[in-house]
Amino acid sequence: MNMRKYIYATIAAVVVMFMASMTVAANSPGNVDDLSAAEQYNYTVYTGQIGPYPITLYIDLSASVNEYCGYYYYNSRPNSKFTLIIKKLETINLHGSMKVVLYEYTAKGNHSGTFNGQLEGRGDGFAGMFTNSKGTKYRFHLTESY
């Protein structure tokens, strides 16, 4: 009987440590260098442009508001990744289209931009306005990659 309790306690401890590490990773907006922990997310990949700049965006929309949901990078600088945190995710029609607001964070954890747009429920894309930390606005349009 004591061995069974020990096994249950060990399993519980491992689960608690795993959940704690996931919470830290999910709530660390500047933690983009260690994406191995984030690879378990169910990312949808989008490619397109912010203004004239080609980007690739990885997003997991099953994340909750104020949680880590993915990252993106400018195709000309694939090693410079920006972490994304969901700030708003609201269904706006019966087709599953959503109003989405994402905050961008640098590797140092600084809020450096905001995506404010609409994600089409039929997989048609994600489009809207991106505002950088200087207040400059750019239209963005992304298409789901397969």
Secondary structure, DSSP 8 states (H G I E B T S, - for coil): -HHHHHHHHHHHHHHHHHHHHHHHHHT-TT--S-TTGGGGS--EEEEEEETTEEEEEEE-TTS-TTSEEEEEEETT-TT-EEEEEEEEEEE-STT--EEEEEEEE-TT--EEEEEEEEE-TTS--EEEEEEETTS-EEEEEEEE--
